[in-house]
Protein backbone atom coordinates (compact mmCIF):
# COMPACT_ATOMS: atom_id res chain seq x y z
CA UNK A 1 0.00 0.00 0.00
CA UNK A 2 1.39 3.40 -0.96
CA UNK A 3 0.26 6.68 0.66
CA UNK A 4 0.71 9.93 -1.11
CA UNK A 5 0.18 13.28 0.62
CA UNK A 6 0.56 16.56 -1.22
CA UNK A 7 -1.10 19.87 -1.76
CA UNK A 8 -3.26 21.13 -4.54
CA UNK A 9 -1.86 24.29 -6.16
CA UNK A 10 -5.02 26.40 -5.60
CA UNK A 11 -7.39 26.16 -2.62
CA UNK A 12 -11.07 25.79 -3.29
CA UNK A 13 -12.85 29.19 -3.35
CA UNK A 14 -15.06 29.96 -0.35
CA UNK A 15 -13.58 27.17 1.76
CA UNK A 16 -13.27 27.70 5.48
CA UNK A 17 -11.51 24.64 6.88
CA UNK A 18 -8.16 23.07 6.28
CA UNK A 19 -8.55 19.54 4.96
CA UNK A 20 -5.96 17.07 3.76
CA UNK A 21 -7.19 14.23 1.61
CA UNK A 22 -5.13 11.05 1.60
CA UNK A 23 -5.35 8.41 -1.09
CA UNK A 24 -4.09 4.91 -0.94
CA UNK A 25 -3.60 2.77 -3.98
CA UNK A 26 -3.10 -0.91 -3.91
CA UNK A 27 -1.12 -2.80 -6.42
CA UNK A 28 -3.22 -5.27 -8.22
CA UNK A 29 -2.96 -7.74 -10.98
CA UNK A 30 -4.30 -6.75 -14.28
CA UNK A 31 -4.96 -3.38 -15.73
CA UNK A 32 -2.78 -1.35 -18.06
CA UNK A 33 0.07 -0.94 -15.63
CA UNK A 34 0.59 -4.63 -15.10
CA UNK A 35 1.61 -6.29 -11.87
CA UNK A 36 3.66 -4.08 -9.58
CA UNK A 37 2.75 -0.83 -11.29
CA UNK A 38 1.29 2.00 -9.21
CA UNK A 39 -1.74 3.71 -10.66
CA UNK A 40 -1.28 7.46 -11.06
CA UNK A 41 -3.26 9.47 -8.47
CA UNK A 42 -4.14 13.12 -8.20
CA UNK A 43 -2.63 15.10 -5.32
CA UNK A 44 -4.87 15.70 -2.30
CA UNK A 45 -6.69 19.01 -1.88
CA UNK A 46 -5.76 21.39 0.95
CA UNK A 47 -8.32 24.01 1.90
CA UNK A 48 -7.02 27.02 3.81
CA UNK A 49 -9.07 28.55 6.68
CA UNK A 50 -10.48 32.03 6.20
CA UNK A 51 -8.25 34.43 8.20
CA UNK A 52 -10.91 37.14 8.46
CA UNK A 53 -12.14 37.88 11.96
CA UNK A 54 -15.68 39.19 12.42
CA UNK A 55 -15.88 42.91 13.11
CA UNK A 56 -17.41 42.53 16.54
CA UNK A 57 -18.22 39.33 18.39
CA UNK A 58 -21.87 38.98 19.26
CA UNK A 59 -22.80 38.05 22.80
CA UNK A 60 -24.92 34.92 23.08
CA UNK A 61 -28.29 35.25 24.79
CA UNK A 62 -30.15 32.33 26.25
CA UNK A 63 -33.89 32.28 26.88
CA UNK A 64 -35.29 31.22 30.23
CA UNK A 65 -36.85 28.13 28.63
CA UNK A 66 -33.51 27.06 27.17
CA UNK A 67 -31.74 27.52 30.51
CA UNK A 68 -34.36 25.49 32.35
CA UNK A 69 -34.24 22.73 29.70
CA UNK A 70 -30.43 22.47 29.96
CA UNK A 71 -30.64 22.42 33.76
CA UNK A 72 -33.19 19.59 33.62
CA UNK A 73 -30.93 17.62 31.27
CA UNK A 74 -27.94 18.25 33.56
CA UNK A 75 -29.92 17.15 36.62
CA UNK A 76 -30.89 13.94 34.80
CA UNK A 77 -27.21 13.03 34.19
CA UNK A 78 -26.06 10.25 36.53
CA UNK A 79 -22.99 8.74 34.89
CA UNK A 80 -19.53 10.32 35.07
CA UNK A 81 -18.80 12.43 32.01
CA UNK A 82 -22.42 12.88 30.96
CA UNK A 83 -22.54 16.53 32.08
CA UNK A 84 -19.31 17.25 30.21
CA UNK A 85 -20.76 15.66 27.08
CA UNK A 86 -23.93 17.74 27.50
CA UNK A 87 -21.92 20.94 27.86
CA UNK A 88 -19.81 20.14 24.78
CA UNK A 89 -22.91 19.27 22.76
CA UNK A 90 -24.63 22.53 23.74
CA UNK A 91 -21.45 24.64 23.46
CA UNK A 92 -21.64 25.83 27.08
CA UNK A 93 -19.24 26.27 29.97
CA UNK A 94 -19.62 24.82 33.44
CA UNK A 95 -19.80 28.39 34.77
CA UNK A 96 -23.01 28.87 32.76
CA UNK A 97 -24.49 25.84 34.50
CA UNK A 98 -23.39 27.07 37.94
CA UNK A 99 -24.80 30.57 37.39
CA UNK A 100 -28.10 29.19 36.08
CA UNK A 101 -28.42 26.83 39.05
CA UNK A 102 -27.82 29.72 41.44
CA UNK A 103 -30.47 31.78 39.67
CA UNK A 104 -32.91 28.88 39.84
CA UNK A 105 -32.25 28.37 43.57
CA UNK A 106 -32.90 32.06 44.22
CA UNK A 107 -36.33 31.41 42.78
CA UNK A 108 -36.14 34.36 40.48
CA UNK A 109 -37.47 33.57 37.06
CA UNK A 110 -36.40 37.11 36.23
CA UNK A 111 -32.85 35.94 36.92
CA UNK A 112 -33.19 33.46 34.10
CA UNK A 113 -34.28 36.03 31.56
CA UNK A 114 -31.51 37.99 29.86
CA UNK A 115 -31.07 41.47 31.29
CA UNK A 116 -30.57 44.54 29.19
CA UNK A 117 -27.00 45.72 29.42
CA UNK A 118 -25.82 49.30 29.76
CA UNK A 119 -27.09 52.36 31.56
CA UNK A 120 -30.59 52.45 32.87
CA UNK A 121 -32.83 54.98 31.20
CA UNK A 122 -33.86 57.89 33.37
CA UNK A 123 -37.61 58.45 33.62
CA UNK A 124 -38.82 61.67 32.01
CA UNK A 125 -39.72 64.46 34.39
CA UNK A 126 -43.41 65.24 33.85
CA UNK A 127 -42.75 68.95 34.45
CA UNK A 128 -39.93 69.24 31.90
CA UNK A 129 -42.36 69.86 29.03
CA UNK A 130 -44.10 72.61 31.00
CA UNK A 131 -40.74 74.18 31.95
CA UNK A 132 -39.68 74.21 28.29
CA UNK A 133 -42.92 75.92 27.27
CA UNK A 134 -42.56 78.55 30.01
CA UNK A 135 -38.94 79.26 29.07
CA UNK A 136 -39.98 79.75 25.45
CA UNK A 137 -42.80 82.10 26.48
CA UNK A 138 -40.43 84.03 28.77
CA UNK A 139 -37.97 84.54 25.90
CA UNK A 140 -40.79 85.72 23.62
CA UNK A 141 -42.05 88.21 26.24
CA UNK A 142 -38.54 89.56 26.84
CA UNK A 143 -38.21 90.20 23.11
CA UNK A 144 -41.55 92.07 23.04
CA UNK A 145 -40.53 94.15 26.09
CA UNK A 146 -37.26 95.13 24.41
CA UNK A 147 -39.19 96.11 21.29
CA UNK A 148 -41.68 98.20 23.33
CA UNK A 149 -38.85 99.99 25.18
CA UNK A 150 -37.21 100.83 21.84
CA UNK A 151 -40.50 102.28 20.56
CA UNK A 152 -40.86 104.41 23.73
CA UNK A 153 -37.29 105.71 23.34
CA UNK A 154 -38.00 106.70 19.73
CA UNK A 155 -41.22 108.46 20.77
CA UNK A 156 -39.30 110.47 23.42
CA UNK A 157 -36.72 111.58 20.87
CA UNK A 158 -39.40 112.57 18.34
CA UNK A 159 -41.26 114.61 21.01
CA UNK A 160 -37.99 116.39 21.92
CA UNK A 161 -37.32 117.23 18.28
CA UNK A 162 -40.85 118.53 17.76
CA UNK A 163 -40.85 120.35 21.09
CA UNK A 164 -43.83 118.49 22.52
CA UNK A 165 -43.57 118.32 26.32
CA UNK A 166 -44.02 114.84 27.84
CA UNK A 167 -45.33 114.10 31.28
CA UNK A 168 -42.75 111.93 32.98
CA UNK A 169 -45.24 110.80 35.57
CA UNK A 170 -48.15 108.69 34.43
CA UNK A 171 -51.58 109.53 35.72
CA UNK A 172 -51.79 106.75 38.27
CA UNK A 173 -48.54 107.69 39.96
CA UNK A 174 -47.14 104.27 39.18
CA UNK A 175 -43.86 104.04 37.46
Buried (B, 14 or more C-beta within 10 A) or exposed (E): EEEBEBEEEEBEEEBEEEEEEEBEEEBEEEEEEEEEEEEEEEEBBBBEEEEEEEEEEEEEEBEBEEBBEBBEBBEEEEEEEEBEEBBEEBEBEEEBBEBBBEBBEEEEEEBBBEEEEEEEEEEEEEEEEEEEEEEEEEEEEEEEEEEEEEEEEEEEEEEEEEEEEEEEEEEEEEE
